[in-house]
């Protein structure tokens, strides 16, 4: 154990170790309720599916403009496909990042030890193949979660008409800060992302609330304290 710690905090492995520590801190904050897993989630399609229009406001040949548009569009399509291949947008970003960093850390320790490397410069060079291999390991490890999150998404989407339903807050929320709540439907329990309907409502863990509205583009439910 001591040898592992010494290797982890050595100069040749310090970069992956720092990333791993940050990931561990994040998950610790998730456990104690400071953040939630979707806070750092990103939607690859939403962020990258943009219209590209090459317009320099000069008199250029139309064929050149068309070729430029097609080329830029193809580049974005390729990037979207690459991100989708690595399950980005299908699985929460922090889960993907966690598997990636863990893989990179393990490979760094094993690679530098196997090659008997003591050079910081070489360790930086080794990070290049390390990152590539870690990305594929990350894809393999996150693939089982894709169907799991697709099913959860489908279950929530099939129950978007939750107005008037009761829920219980599981993660503190305000009008500006997203939290989470548990809602039970026909014996099944779901965790939904929530915000309070008004600034005056601060929702705390354990509060019983009423679902008032749903914002589909943000996939957030607006709730307020239930008053008997």
C-alpha positions in Angstrom: 0.0 0.0 0.0 2.8 2.4 0.9 4.6 1.6 -2.4 1.4 2.4 -4.3 0.9 5.7 -2.5 4.6 6.6 -3.1 4.2 5.8 -6.8 0.9 7.7 -7.1 2.3 10.9 -5.6 5.6 10.7 -7.4 6.3 13.4 -10.1 5.8 10.9 -12.9 2.2 10.0 -11.8 1.1 13.2 -10.1 -1.1 14.5 -13.0 -3.4 11.4 -13.1 -3.4 11.3 -9.3 -4.5 14.9 -9.0 -7.4 14.2 -11.5 -8.3 11.1 -9.5 -8.4 13.1 -6.2 -10.7 15.7 -7.8 -13.0 13.0 -8.9 -13.1 11.5 -5.5 -13.8 14.9 -3.9 -16.7 15.3 -6.4 -18.3 11.9 -5.5 -17.8 12.7 -1.8 -19.8 15.9 -2.3 -22.4 14.0 -4.2 -22.7 11.5 -1.3 -23.2 14.3 1.3 -25.6 16.1 -1.0 -23.7 19.2 -2.1 -24.0 18.4 -5.8 -26.0 16.0 -7.8 -24.9 13.7 -10.7 -26.6 15.8 -13.4 -25.0 19.1 -12.4 -22.1 18.4 -14.7 -23.9 16.5 -17.3 -23.8 17.7 -20.9 -25.7 16.8 -24.0 -23.4 16.2 -26.9 -26.2 16.6 -29.5 -27.5 19.8 -27.9 -24.1 21.4 -27.7 -22.7 20.4 -31.0 -25.7 20.2 -33.4 -25.3 23.7 -34.7 -25.8 25.2 -38.1 -22.5 26.3 -39.7 -22.6 29.2 -42.2 -19.4 30.4 -43.7 -20.1 34.0 -44.7 -17.1 36.4 -45.0 -19.3 39.2 -46.5 -17.1 39.3 -49.5 -17.8 38.4 -53.1 -16.5 34.8 -53.2 -17.3 32.0 -55.6 -20.5 30.3 -54.5 -19.0 26.8 -55.1 -16.2 27.7 -52.6 -18.8 28.8 -50.0 -20.8 25.6 -50.5 -17.8 23.4 -50.1 -16.8 25.3 -47.0 -20.2 24.8 -45.5 -20.2 21.1 -46.3 -16.7 20.6 -44.9 -17.5 22.3 -41.6 -20.8 20.5 -41.4 -19.1 17.1 -42.0 -16.5 18.0 -39.3 -19.3 18.6 -36.7 -21.1 15.4 -37.7 -17.8 13.5 -37.3 -17.3 15.1 -33.9 -20.9 14.3 -32.8 -20.4 10.7 -34.0 -17.1 10.4 -32.0 -18.7 11.7 -28.8 -21.6 9.4 -29.2 -19.3 6.5 -29.8 -17.7 7.1 -26.4 -21.2 7.3 -24.8 -21.1 11.1 -24.2 -24.7 12.3 -24.0 -25.9 8.7 -23.2 -24.4 8.5 -19.8 -23.9 11.3 -17.2 -20.7 13.2 -18.0 -19.2 12.8 -14.5 -19.7 9.0 -14.6 -17.8 8.9 -18.0 -15.1 11.2 -16.6 -14.7 9.1 -13.5 -14.1 5.9 -15.4 -11.7 7.7 -17.8 -9.7 9.2 -15.0 -9.6 6.0 -13.0 -8.4 4.1 -16.1 -5.8 6.8 -16.8 -4.5 6.6 -13.2 -4.1 2.8 -13.2 -2.5 2.7 -16.6 0.0 5.5 -15.6 1.1 3.6 -12.5 1.4 0.3 -14.3 3.1 1.7 -17.4 5.7 3.8 -15.6 6.5 0.9 -13.3 6.7 -1.7 -16.0 9.0 0.6 -18.1 11.0 1.6 -15.0 10.4 5.2 -16.0 11.8 7.9 -13.7 11.6 10.8 -16.2 8.9 13.4 -15.9 9.3 14.3 -19.5 8.8 10.7 -20.7 5.7 10.4 -18.4 4.2 13.3 -20.2 4.8 11.6 -23.5 3.3 8.4 -22.2 0.1 10.3 -21.3 -0.7 10.4 -25.1 -1.2 6.7 -25.6 -2.6 6.5 -22.1 -5.4 8.9 -22.9 -6.3 6.9 -26.0 -6.4 3.6 -24.3 -8.3 5.0 -21.3 -10.9 6.4 -23.7 -11.7 2.9 -25.1 -11.6 1.4 -21.6 -14.0 4.1 -20.5 -16.4 3.2 -23.4 -16.3 -0.4 -22.5 -17.0 0.2 -18.8 -19.8 2.7 -19.4 -21.6 0.8 -22.1 -23.6 -1.3 -19.6 -24.9 2.0 -18.2 -26.3 3.2 -21.5 -29.4 1.0 -21.5 -29.9 1.6 -17.8 -30.0 5.4 -18.3 -32.1 5.1 -21.5 -34.7 3.1 -19.5 -34.7 5.6 -16.7 -35.1 8.4 -19.3 -37.9 6.5 -21.0 -39.7 5.9 -17.6 -39.5 9.6 -16.7 -40.6 10.7 -20.2 -43.6 8.4 -20.1 -44.7 10.1 -17.0 -44.2 13.8 -17.9 -47.8 14.5 -16.9 -47.1 14.6 -13.2 -48.8 17.9 -12.4 -50.6 17.5 -9.1 -48.6 14.5 -8.0 -46.9 14.4 -4.6 -43.1 14.1 -4.2 -40.5 14.2 -1.5 -37.4 16.3 -1.7 -34.2 14.2 -1.6 -31.7 17.0 -2.4 -32.2 20.6 -1.4 -33.5 22.9 -4.1 -34.3 26.6 -4.6 -35.8 28.6 -7.5 -32.3 29.0 -9.0 -30.5 25.8 -7.8 -31.6 22.4 -9.1 -32.2 19.7 -6.6 -33.9 16.3 -6.7 -37.1 14.7 -5.4 -38.5 11.2 -5.3 -41.9 10.5 -6.8 -43.8 7.2 -6.7 -46.0 6.1 -9.5 -47.9 2.9 -9.4 -45.5 1.3 -7.0 -42.4 2.5 -8.9 -40.0 5.1 -7.5 -38.4 7.8 -9.6 -35.8 10.5 -8.9 -36.6 13.7 -10.8 -34.8 17.0 -11.1 -36.6 19.8 -9.5 -36.6 23.5 -8.7 -39.1 25.6 -6.6 -41.8 27.5 -8.4 -40.9 30.8 -6.7 -37.9 32.4 -5.1 -39.6 32.4 -1.7 -39.6 28.7 -1.6 -36.5 27.0 -0.3 -37.0 23.2 -0.4 -35.1 20.9 2.0 -34.5 17.2 2.1 -37.6 15.4 3.4 -40.1 18.2 2.5 -43.4 17.0 0.9 -44.1 18.9 -2.2 -46.5 19.2 -5.1 -45.5 19.0 -8.7 -46.8 22.2 -10.4 -45.2 22.2 -13.9 -42.6 20.6 -16.1 -40.0 22.3 -18.3 -39.3 19.7 -21.1 -36.3 21.5 -22.7 -34.5 21.4 -19.3 -36.1 18.2 -18.0 -36.9 19.9 -14.7 -40.0 19.8 -12.6 -41.3 22.9 -10.8 -42.5 22.0 -7.4 -43.7 23.9 -4.2 -44.3 22.9 -0.6 -47.5 21.0 0.0 -49.8 22.7 2.3 -52.5 20.6 4.0 
